[in-house]
Amino acid sequence: MKTLLTKLTLLAKDKKAWLALIAGLVLTFGYAPFQIWPIVFFSLAAIIFCINPNNTGKAHAKTAAKYGFIFGLGWFGAGISWVHVSIATFGGMPLIASLSLMAFLCAYLALFPSLAFWAATRFASGPKSFGALLIVSVAISEYLRGTVLTGFPWLSFGYTQTDGPLRILAPYIGEFGLTLTCVAIAFALYRLTQKDFKTPLATAAAFVILVISALNTGSNQYSGKHMSTLLVQGNIKQHLRFEPSEFWTTMSKYQDLTRPHWDADLIVWPEAAVPEIEMLADTYLANLDKAASFNKTALVTGIVDYQLDTKTIYNTLIVVGNKERNDEQGHYRYLGKNRYRKHQLLPIGEFVPFQDILRPIAPLFDLPMSSFTRGDKVQNNLRANGFNLLPAICYEIVFADLVRGNYKSGSDLLFTVSNDAWFGDSIGPLQHMQIARMRALELQRPLVRVTNNGVSAVYDPISHTQQAMPQFEAATMKADIKLIQGDSVYSQYGNMFVWGFVVLLGALGFGVKLKDKINT
């Protein structure tokens, strides 16, 4: 105990440790709703200063890992603080337990930047090789963060550029490439403070070439076609959403909100807007199907599909009404092919790992609808009134590769639904919307996002304009959407070119290290 107290005292007196923590904390202001996009460069430059690329090798790797971990605690401690809202409000856990769970989550996520800075310091031989290897290490650590234990790629550095000038590169290198670009610019900024002008100039030159290439190879433009879309936001209280006594009230509310606006080309309801399981809502859905078809439109809604024979349960999107523009009758059929089943499930919320152990511990691990089955990773676009909708449900929109994997050249728009009522009046839903807009920038398709209580919005990635509904209100919004044609580079190749660049940087970094070793 005495040794631990001594270490904590030394850490408290470590000015660089405090700078690393502050650098992580202020990074939150780079994301929505603050969107101070330049802050990521100064934040990353500060943590690089703490690590000091002049001190490399095995002897200094442990110190780099420590500062990286502290930086990560600040980064995620502030950035995902909204998770505590759902744990504290709906988890049924004592405050000390919920805070401990949040601390554990933040500490786990902080391991990834810690790993990145450890690896860059461990294998570098000086500032030049450190810069290259830092980008490589961040690439690997961010990939791991997005895949290990199903992944949690929230708050990657690239999202800070959704509203910054670097967003012009998103259709070419994606958010992942933007993340590495942020690291490169931050390292160049740090080198300026060390009076090294070659690194910033080389970074600036590479960036200018990249921008010019992007401007000259753009293939996306408006197709000249339009779509009128109605977004319906029910604003159902979270504690009432799965109360059987409230099912009909909720379903009637969505009908009433929709009834005056059947003239839209497409009508969209949020995730699980129909709270009754699909098999038992057959009469309601049949009537909805007839109404939509009669009005020559289509309606897409979220619903839970619980199949009694197989005991499987899917978080589903279905289409009622017209599949094609001039249909004479509706096409909805239970278990019909024109549906989408969520693939990337939310841990704890939609499936519980080690459920036999965890479910009895607290209500948090036994929430309603927390035993979902995964849908296929690759599924067809939804077909609605002659349009192709690229779907994603809630948390899935964070996984760029998953969304891109379902993209087709004929996809007319990116359509995502969610229920962010779990997170109350926090910054979480605003960050979620920002992430969805980045997917639209990558794929160069209009975004339609509808949620239970906001943020529900339409976003145009070419004009960079957004129409949004007010949060926490039951409302509708009709939007005229300009459709886009052409395929972005990212939609066709994903991160292939970025990873190729990472491999080259790795070779360059180790090459410089080998040269330095020979010279010494």
N, C-alpha and C positions, 0 to 999 in steps of 0.2 A: 504494500500500500504506500509506503514511504517513497519507493522508487517511482511509482505511478504519479504521486503528487509532485515529485521533483521534475518529472518530464512535462507535466501539465504546466508547471510554473515557468519552465524554460520556453515552452511553446507560447505561453501568454506574453512573454517578453520578446518574442521573435517578430520583428516588424514586418519581415517578408511574409510571415504566415498571415498576419492581419491584412496585408495588401492582397494576398491570394484570395482570402475570404471575401474581401470587398469587391475584388475584380469579378468573382463569381456572382455575388449578390446583384451588382449593378447590371449584369448581363440581362436580367429580367426586363429592363427598360428597352431592350432592343426588340422585344417581341410585342405583339398586340396585348393590350390596347394602346401601349405607349408608342411603339414603332419608331424609336429613335435609332434608326438603322446604323449610324456610324459607331455607335457605342461598342459594338462587337469587336471592332479593330483595336480600340484602346483597351478593352477588357483583356483580350488575348495577348496584346503587347505587354500588359502589366504582368500577367502570369509568366510569360517568357522571360521578362526581367527578373522575376523572383527566382526562376530556375537557373538563369545565367548560362547561356550556351557556351561560354568560355570554359565552364567547368563540366567536362564530359567524362565518359568512361564509367567503369563499374563502381568506382569510389563515390561518385556523385549521384548515381541513379536512385539510390534510396531517398536522398533529399528531394530530388525531382518528383518522385512518386508521392512524397508527403505533401508537397505544395500542390501537386495536381489533385490530390484527394481533398485537400482543404478548399481548393477552387471549386471542385465538383460539389462539395457540400453547400457552398454558397449558391452556385448555379441552379441546382435542383431544389435546394431548401426554399428559395424564394420563388423559383420558376414554376414548380408544381405544387405550391402550397394549397392550391384549390382542391387537390385530392382529399385533403383533410376534411373539407366540407361534407363530402359524401360519407366518409368514415364516421365522422362525429354525428351527423344528422341521421343517417340511415343504417349505420353499422351496429348500433346498440352496444358500443363498447365504452368503458369508463375513459375519462379524458386522458389519464396517464397511459392507458393501454393504446389509445388512438395516436397519441403523440409518439409513443415508442414505435408503433408500426410505421409512422411517417419517417421517423429518424432512421429506421432500418432500411426503408425504401430509398431514401436519399443517400445513405451510406453505400448501398449496393450500386446505385447509379454512378456515384462518385468514383467507384473503382475503375470505370472505363477511362476517364481523363487521366486518372492516376497511372494506368497502364500505358497510355499514349506517351506521357512525359517521361516515364521510366524508360521505355524502349528507346525513345529518341536520344535521351542522355546516355543510356548504356552503350549504344552502338555507334554514337557519333565520336568524332575525334577533334571537333572544334566547331565554330559557328557555321562554317560553310556546309559541312556534312550534316550538322544539326538541323538546319533549315529544311533540307530535302527529306531527311528521315523523320522530322516532325510531321510533315504532310503525310508521309507513308503511315506513320503510327496512328495519326488521327483517323485516316481512312480505315485502317483495320479495326481500331477500337470502336468507331461509330458503326461499322458493319456488324461487329459483335453485339453492340448495344441494341441493334435493331433485329437481332435474330435469337440470341441466347434466351432461354426460358420464354419463348414465343415473341420476345422483343418488346422494347419500349423506346422507339426512336423519336420521342417527343422533344422539342426544343433543340433540334440540331441547329448549328450556327447559320446555315443557309436560309432558314426561315426569317431571319432578321432582315433579309434583303427583299422580301415580298413587296415592299413598298419603296425600296431603294433603287438607285440606277442600275445596280447589278442584275435586277430582275430580267433585263433584256437577254441575259445568257441562259435563263432557265429552260427555254425550248431546246437548247443545245447540250447543256451539261447537267441539267436537272438540279434539284436541291442539293444532292450529294456533291456535285461539282462546285456549287456555290459555297458549300461548307469549307471545302479545301481552298477555294479562292480567298475566303475570309482569313484562313490561317496564313496563307502566303502573304497577304497584304499586311496582316498584323506583324508577321516576322520582319517584313521590310520596314515597317514603322519602327519596330524595336531597333533595327540596325541603324536607322537614321539617328537615334539617340546615342549610338556608339560611334557616330561620325564615319560610318561606312556608307558611301553614296552609291557604290556599285550595285549592291543588292536591291535597293529601292528602284534604281534606274532599270535594272534587268526585269524586275517585277512589273514595273509600269509599261515597259516595251512589250512584254508578253501579254499583258492585259489589253493593251491597245490593239495588238494583232488579233487577239481573241474577239474583241468587240467588232472590229472591222470585218472579220470573217463571218461573224454572226449576222451583221447587217447585210452582207452580200449574199447570204445563202438562205434567207428567209423564204419559205414557200407557203406560208399560211396567209389567207386573206378571206374576206367575207365572200360567201357564195352567192349573195343576193337573195337568199331565202330567209324568211322570218318565221317565228313561232310565238304564238301568244300562250303564256303559261300562267296558271293560277296557283299560288302558294297558299296553303291553308295551315294556319298555326293555331292549334286548339287551346294551348296553355292549360293543360290538365295538371292539377297538383300531383306531385310524385306519389304521395301516400295513397292517392285514390286510383291510380292508373290500373292496378290489378286487383281492385276490390270488386268481386262479382256483382255486388249490389249497384255499382256505378257503371257497369259495362254499357247498358242501354243509354244512360245519360251521355256518356262520352260519344257513342256512335251517333246518337241523334244530334249532338252538337256539331260534329263534323259535317253531317248532312245539311244542317241548317246554314252553316257558314258557306257551304258550297252552292246551295240551291240558286242564289241569284246570279251565278257566274258560269253557268254551263256552256257559255259561248266560247270559252277558251279552247285552244287546240289541245292543250294538255293540262290536267289538274293533278297536283301532287299533294299527298298527305305525308306526315312524318313516320318515323320508325314506330311500329306497333301502334299506329293510330287506331286501328280496330283491335281492342283489347281481348275480345273473345277469340278463342282458338278457331282456326280456319274451318275445321270440320263442323263445328257447332254454329258457325255464322253463315251457313249456306243460304238461308232465305234472305238475309240482309245483303249478302254479296250478289245474289241473283238479281235482286231489285236494283242494286247499285249498277250492276252490269247493264240492265235494260235502260236505266235512266241515262247513263253515259252514252250508250249506243244511239238512243233516240235523239240525243242532242249532238250526234256526230263528233264525239270527242272520246278521250280515254282518260282514265283516272288510275294513278299508281299510288298504292298505299302499303305501309308496313303492316304485317300481321304475324302472329305466332302460329306455326303449323305443328301441332302435336299429333303424331300418328300413333293411334292406339295399338295397332297390330304389332308394330316394331318397337314401340316405346321410344321413338326418336322425336326430337323436338328441334325445329329450325326457326331461326330469326329470318323472316322471309319478306320479299317484296313481290307483289302480284299486280297484274294489270287487269282492269275491268273496262268494258266498253270496246271501242274500235281498236283492232290490231292494225288494220290498214285504213286509209282515209275514207273510202267509200263503202265500208262494210254495211250490210243491211241489218245485221244483228250482232249482239255481243259475242265475245269469244271466251269469256272466263269459264274455266273448268277446274274443279278441285284436282290438284296434282298435275295440271296441265303444264306444258313445257315452257310457257311464257312467264317464267318466274325466276327470281334470284334468291339464293340461300347464302347467308353470311358465312364467310370462310374464316376470317381472322377474329376469333372470339376473344372477348375481354376477360383476362384472369380475374377470378373472384366474382365478377359481375355476371358472367355468362358460362363459365365453367370453373370448377374448384379443384385444383391439383391436390392430391392426397385428401380427397373429400371425406373419407371415413374417419380421418383424424381431426380435420379442421372443422367440419360442419357442426359438431357438438359444442365447440369452444365458445362461439359467439354468433349472434344474428348476422354479423357481417359476412360470415362464411356460409350462410343459409338463406340468402336473399331469394325472393320470388324469381322464377325464370333464370336460375343459375345452373342449369344442366343441359345446355344446348349442344347440338351436334354440328360439326363442321360441314358446310357445303363444299362443293368441289372448288379447287383453287382457280381453275379456268372455267368460265361459264359464258353463255351467249349473252349479248346485250338484250335488254328488254325492248320489245317492239310495241310501240304505243302510237296509234293514230298515224301510222306511216313514218314515224321517227324511231331512230335507234338510240337508246339511252344506255350509257356506260354507268353501271350502278356500283355504289359502295355504301355500306351501312355503318354509320357511326365511326368507331375506332379504326375501321379498315382504311379510311382515307389517309391515315398517317403512313401507310405502307406503300411507298411509291411503286415498287416493283410489282406488287399485287394489282394495283390499279392499272398500271401499264400493261400487265399481262392479259387484261380483259379488253384492252383498247383495240378497235378495228378502224381501218381507214373510213369506214362508213358510219362510225359513231358520231351522232349529231351533237350530243352534249354530255357533259359529266354530271351525273345526278347522284346526290348523296343525301341520306336522311339520318337523323339522329334524335336522341332525347338527352339533352344536357341539363334537365331539371335536377339531376343528381348533384350538380355543382353550384346551385343557387346563384347568387349575385356575385360571382367571382370572376377572375380573369380567364378561367379555364375555357368557357364557351367561345370567348373572343380569340383565344389562341387556336382553338379548333377550327374556327372560320378561316383564320389566316393560313393554316395548313391546307385547307381545302382549296383556297385560292392559288397556292403554290402548285397543287396538282393541275389546276386549270392552265397555269402558265406553262408548265412542262409539256402538256399534251396539246395546248392551243385549242381548247374546246370551251364553249361557254359553260359556266357552272350554275347549276340550280341546286340550292341546299335548303331543305325544309326541316324544321325541328319542332319539337313539342312547345317550347317556350322561348326560342331564339338561341343563336342568331340564325334567322331564316333570310336568305338573300339570293340575288342573282348577280353574277360577276362576268364581265366581258374581258378576257385576257389581252385582247388587242388594244382596245381603248382604255383599259385599266379603270373601268367605271363599275360601280356597284350600287345596286338598289337593295336596301335592307328594310325589314319590318322592325318595329320596336319590340324589344324584349319584354317578356312577362305580360303580354296582352294577347287575348284571343282575337285574331284578325286575319284578313286575307290581303293578298297583294297580287295584282295582275301586271305582268311584265312582257314587253315585246322584245324577243331575243333575236339578235342577228346570228345566223348560223355561219360557221367557218369551214372552209375547205382546205385540203392539203394536209400533209403529215409533217409534224415537227421532227427534227433530228432525234430528239430524245425519245419520241414515241416509237421510232423505228429501231433504235440501237441501245436505248437505255443508258446504262453507265459503262458501256464497253470501252469507249474512248477515254473516259476518266480513269478507269482501272489500268488501261494501257499506259497512260501518263504516270500513274502511281508506280507502276513497275519500272518505268524509265527513271523516275526520281530515286527509287530504291537503288537501282544500279549506279546512278550518279553519286548518291550519298555514300555507298560502300566503296565506290571507286575513289572518291576524295579521301576517305579514311585510309584506304590502302596506300594512296600516294603519300599522305602525311606520315604514315608508318615507315615507308621506305625512306623518306627524307630525314626522318629522325634516327 
